[in-house]
Amino acid sequence: MSTPPPPVTPDAGTIDTFERDGYAIVRDAITPDLRDRLLTAAERLLASAITQGRDRGGDGKDGFRGCLNLDCAFLPLLANAAVLPTVVQLLSPNIHLLSAHLIALPSGPPRTIRIPERHGWHRDMYGVTADLGFPHTPRMAIKAAYYLTPVAPDCGLTMFLPGSHRLTEEPVVPAGAIDPPSAITPDIAGTDAVLFENRTWHTGGINLSGRPRIALMLQYGYRWLHPVDDPATHLQRDPALTPIEQQLLGLPDRRPDGSLAKGSGAAPIRSWWETAEWGESANSSPWASSCKAPKPSTPPE
């Protein structure tokens, strides 16, 4: 089992921006080499006949829920040392991974969404708002979005409505329009990550770049929230992973003999957060790399 690097000190400006706008950019969150490897794995998976976790939707979208279960090439993002400290500071150490979503947005004019009749703006975790009411929905989760294909003004990056995490009712999209006033597209590079919380209103942009826009979105939330993805039971106890990665993959509160040990599942990140010496470089190597080869790209029986 490898040793995790020291946490990178969260940037105060990034935290302040997130609190103000409901989203923020982490610059150089991944290296160009890792980005290339992630794109290769993503394209391989999208070209496969695998149906487990397949997520096809409006406007020809393709993708997978639970992509960490399907190709271990995505594992370096799980506990990204450039991103995780900011997520922990905004939530707490008592978190795990709720979803790892690979999304391929096709190029071309929109057909069924991103039109005035169906503009596509939404909050994540819509069930929480339905149950608790719009003004009573708390911050419960944060997504880290990575864009693997070339970033350009017309590639369909996710758009955000700054400050919408503080709204007490839905934002107004003017008649005949597809975006609310003040909506923006972040100015990012391909090695950056965009963090945003469950209450922040967002939508996919319109992709006219001539190629699919491929993104990976990892959502972290409190351990008392149920993950969206299928359980990663085959990864949870992989000896090549760090305890922090095992926590994020949902290792339960158990002692070595299997008995209940309440709260122990959050101990790895809590210990790392409270006792580790803080680092200054965000470009550390992956925490663990048990990925020897991709899983066979065959559909389940």
CORVENUR-V485213 format. One record per run of one state. SS is the DSSP state (a for helix, b for strand, c for the rest). FROM is the first residue (numbers start at 1). TO is the last residue. If there is no record, write none. Layout:
ss = [SS/SS]
from = [FROM/FROM]
to = [TO/TO]
//
This chain:
ss = [c/b/c/a/c/b/c/a/c/b/c/a/c/b/c/a/c/a/c/a/c/b/c/b/c/b/c/b/c/a/c/a/c/b/c/b/c/b/c/a/c/b/c/b/c/b/c/b/c/b/c/a/c/a/c/b/c/b/c/a/c/b/c]
from = [1/8/9/12/22/23/27/32/47/54/55/58/61/62/66/67/70/72/78/84/91/95/106/115/116/118/119/122/123/126/133/134/137/141/148/155/156/158/162/164/167/183/186/193/198/202/205/207/208/213/223/233/237/243/249/254/255/260/261/264/276/279/280]
to = [7/8/11/21/22/26/31/46/53/54/57/60/61/65/66/69/71/77/83/90/94/105/114/115/117/118/121/122/125/132/133/136/140/147/154/155/157/161/163/166/182/185/192/197/201/204/206/207/212/222/232/236/242/248/253/254/259/260/263/275/278/279/301]
//
